[in-house]
Amino acid sequence: MFKTKPSRRALASKPVRGPSRAEPGTAERILDAAEKLFAESGYDGVSLRAITAEAGVELALANYHFGPKLDLFRAVVRRRAEALNAERLALLRALGADAPIEALIHAFTAPFLEKSARGGAGWKNYARLIAQTANSPRWTRDIMAAEFDPVAEAFLARVRGLYPRASDDDIYWSFHFLVGAITITFAETGRVELLSGGRCKARDLDAIHARMIPFLAAGFDALCADGDRPRFR
């Protein structure tokens, strides 16, 4: 039995439901889906079609909001980088001129720790994505340098003030080791659990961070505290 279509008057009188405030908008859903899939499969392992299917939106909407996949990838990295860098800069600027290296390292690492540990699944995905991106020469200039160099330079400037006799080489290498420790740790790969037979938990970021700061501070001191100290060969 055929049903008659409702009249225009009936349609006009029917209340229209707007989007719930708790529901993310289309662009945010695409970013969340892309972030998750990029973290799981890498840039080349994910198509725009797969991303929009995960987000539950039409394929054309990804192009409408972000353009090609590469631009979407940049937007995924930039979204959380902006929040992360703002907190890092605020903590660095709040430190006194005589702040020790432990305080500088804390200012740089603590925002990522807090967001990765307590920011929800999106930040977990982001940590894994950044670990992949930071370890790929393909993205060094266009992604990592573009999004993270300004706050890196602010951190390095404070380190130079703390170790005025240190060589630039030692300062840059020390920072390189710091970034490596952050990316592998916050990606929570589970490697340390396998090596330790379960004694050390990759997800226990607070305990890890408490150990990471003195470890990295000792490294900065060893390389930078005395620029004339002979090196082990």
C-alpha positions as CSV (number, residue, x, y, z in Angstrom):
1,M,0.0,0.0,0.0
2,F,1.5,3.3,-1.1
3,K,1.9,6.1,1.4
4,T,1.2,9.6,0.5
5,K,3.9,12.2,0.8
6,P,3.5,14.8,3.5
7,S,2.4,18.2,2.4
8,R,4.8,21.2,2.3
9,R,2.8,22.7,5.1
10,A,3.3,19.6,7.2
11,L,7.0,19.6,6.5
12,A,7.3,23.3,7.3
13,S,5.6,22.8,10.6
14,K,7.8,19.8,11.6
15,P,10.6,20.9,14.1
16,V,14.1,20.7,12.6
17,R,16.7,19.2,14.9
18,G,20.1,21.0,14.8
19,P,23.3,19.2,15.5
20,S,23.9,18.3,19.2
21,R,26.5,20.5,20.9
22,A,28.2,17.3,22.0
23,E,28.6,16.1,18.5
24,P,31.8,17.2,16.6
25,G,31.3,19.1,13.3
26,T,32.1,17.5,10.0
27,A,35.6,18.9,9.8
28,E,36.4,17.7,13.3
29,R,35.1,14.2,12.5
30,I,37.2,14.0,9.4
31,L,40.3,15.1,11.4
32,D,39.6,12.6,14.2
33,A,39.1,9.8,11.7
34,A,42.2,10.7,9.7
35,E,44.3,11.0,12.9
36,K,43.2,7.5,14.0
37,L,43.8,5.9,10.6
38,F,47.1,7.6,9.9
39,A,48.3,6.6,13.4
40,E,47.4,2.9,12.7
41,S,48.5,2.6,9.0
42,G,50.7,5.6,8.1
43,Y,50.1,8.2,5.5
44,D,50.5,5.8,2.5
45,G,48.3,3.1,4.0
46,V,45.2,5.3,4.2
47,S,42.9,6.6,1.5
48,L,40.6,9.6,1.6
49,R,37.7,7.1,1.0
50,A,38.7,5.1,4.1
51,I,38.9,8.3,6.2
52,T,35.5,9.6,5.2
53,A,34.0,6.1,5.7
54,E,35.5,6.1,9.3
55,A,34.1,9.6,9.8
56,G,30.7,8.7,8.4
57,V,30.7,11.5,5.8
58,E,30.6,11.8,2.0
59,L,34.0,11.6,0.3
60,A,33.5,15.0,-1.3
61,L,33.4,16.6,2.1
62,A,37.1,15.8,2.8
63,N,38.1,17.7,-0.3
64,Y,35.7,20.5,0.5
65,H,37.1,21.0,4.0
66,F,40.8,20.2,3.5
67,G,41.7,19.6,-0.2
68,P,44.0,16.7,-1.1
69,K,45.1,14.0,1.3
70,L,48.5,15.7,1.9
71,D,46.7,18.9,3.1
72,L,44.5,16.9,5.4
73,F,47.6,15.2,6.8
74,R,49.1,18.6,7.5
75,A,45.9,19.8,9.2
76,V,45.9,16.7,11.4
77,V,49.4,17.4,12.6
78,R,48.8,21.2,13.0
79,R,45.6,20.9,15.0
80,R,47.2,19.5,18.1
81,A,50.6,21.0,17.5
82,E,49.2,24.5,18.0
83,A,47.7,23.6,21.4
84,L,50.8,21.7,22.5
85,N,53.2,24.4,21.4
86,A,51.2,27.1,23.1
87,E,51.4,25.3,26.5
88,R,55.1,24.6,26.0
89,L,55.9,28.3,25.3
90,A,53.8,29.5,28.2
91,L,55.7,27.2,30.6
92,L,59.1,28.2,29.3
93,R,58.2,31.9,29.5
94,A,57.0,31.5,33.1
95,L,60.4,30.2,34.2
96,G,63.0,32.5,35.7
97,A,66.3,33.2,34.0
98,D,68.1,30.9,36.4
99,A,65.8,27.9,35.9
100,P,67.8,24.6,35.9
101,I,67.8,22.2,33.0
102,E,65.3,20.0,34.8
103,A,62.8,22.8,34.7
104,L,63.4,23.5,31.0
105,I,62.9,19.8,30.2
106,H,59.8,19.7,32.3
107,A,58.3,22.7,30.5
108,F,59.0,21.1,27.1
109,T,57.8,17.5,27.9
110,A,55.0,17.9,30.5
111,P,52.3,19.3,28.1
112,F,52.7,16.3,25.9
113,L,52.6,14.0,28.9
114,E,49.5,15.5,30.3
115,K,47.6,15.4,27.0
116,S,48.8,11.9,26.1
117,A,48.0,10.5,29.6
118,R,44.7,12.3,30.2
119,G,43.6,13.9,27.0
120,G,41.7,10.9,25.6
121,A,42.0,8.6,22.6
122,G,42.7,11.4,20.2
123,W,45.9,12.4,21.9
124,K,47.0,8.8,22.1
125,N,46.5,8.5,18.3
126,Y,48.4,11.8,17.9
127,A,51.3,10.6,19.9
128,R,51.7,7.5,17.7
129,L,51.3,9.6,14.6
130,I,54.0,12.0,15.7
131,A,56.4,9.2,16.5
132,Q,56.0,7.9,12.9
133,T,56.2,11.4,11.4
134,A,59.3,12.4,13.4
135,N,61.1,9.3,12.3
136,S,60.5,9.8,8.6
137,P,62.9,12.0,6.6
138,R,60.0,12.5,4.2
139,W,58.3,14.8,6.7
140,T,61.2,16.5,8.3
141,R,61.0,19.8,6.6
142,D,57.4,20.2,5.5
143,I,55.7,18.8,8.6
144,M,58.0,18.6,11.6
145,A,60.1,21.7,11.0
146,A,57.1,23.8,10.0
147,E,55.0,22.9,13.0
148,F,57.5,22.4,15.8
149,D,60.6,24.5,15.1
150,P,59.4,27.7,16.6
151,V,59.0,26.1,20.1
152,A,62.2,24.1,19.6
153,E,64.1,27.3,19.0
154,A,62.6,28.9,22.1
155,F,63.8,25.9,24.2
156,L,67.2,25.9,22.6
157,A,67.6,29.6,23.3
158,R,67.0,28.8,27.0
159,V,69.5,25.9,26.9
160,R,72.2,28.2,25.3
161,G,71.7,30.7,28.2
162,L,72.1,27.9,30.7
163,Y,75.2,26.5,29.1
164,P,77.1,29.5,27.6
165,R,80.3,27.5,27.0
166,A,78.7,24.6,25.2
167,S,79.2,24.1,21.6
168,D,76.2,24.3,19.2
169,D,76.8,20.7,18.2
170,D,76.4,19.4,21.7
171,I,73.3,21.5,22.3
172,Y,71.6,20.3,19.1
173,W,72.5,16.7,19.8
174,S,71.2,16.9,23.3
175,F,67.9,18.2,22.0
176,H,67.9,15.5,19.3
177,F,68.1,12.8,22.1
178,L,65.4,14.6,24.0
179,V,63.0,14.5,21.1
180,G,63.8,10.8,20.5
181,A,63.0,9.9,24.1
182,I,59.7,11.8,23.9
183,T,58.4,10.3,20.7
184,I,59.2,6.7,21.5
185,T,57.9,7.0,25.0
186,F,54.6,8.8,24.3
187,A,53.9,6.4,21.4
188,E,53.5,3.7,24.0
189,T,54.8,0.9,21.7
190,G,55.0,-1.6,24.5
191,R,58.7,-2.4,23.8
192,V,59.8,-1.8,27.3
193,E,57.1,-4.2,28.6
194,L,58.5,-7.0,26.5
195,L,62.1,-6.3,27.4
196,S,61.3,-6.1,31.2
197,G,59.0,-9.1,31.2
198,G,56.1,-6.8,32.2
199,R,57.9,-5.0,35.1
200,C,57.8,-1.6,33.3
201,K,54.5,-0.4,31.8
202,A,54.6,1.7,28.7
203,R,51.2,3.2,29.6
204,D,52.4,4.5,33.0
205,L,53.5,7.8,31.6
206,D,53.7,9.6,35.0
207,A,56.2,7.1,36.3
208,I,58.1,7.2,33.0
209,H,58.2,11.0,33.0
210,A,59.6,11.1,36.6
211,R,62.5,9.1,35.4
212,M,62.9,10.8,32.0
213,I,63.6,14.2,33.4
214,P,66.6,13.4,35.6
215,F,67.9,11.0,32.8
216,L,67.8,13.7,30.1
217,A,69.0,16.4,32.5
218,A,72.1,14.3,33.2
219,G,72.7,14.0,29.4
220,F,72.5,17.7,28.9
221,D,74.9,18.3,31.7
222,A,77.3,15.6,30.4
223,L,77.5,17.2,27.0
224,C,76.9,20.9,27.6
225,A,78.0,21.8,31.2
226,D,81.7,22.1,30.4
227,G,82.5,22.9,26.8
228,D,86.2,22.2,27.3
229,R,85.7,18.7,28.9
230,P,87.4,15.9,26.9
231,R,85.1,13.5,25.2
232,F,85.2,9.7,25.6
233,R,86.4,8.0,22.4
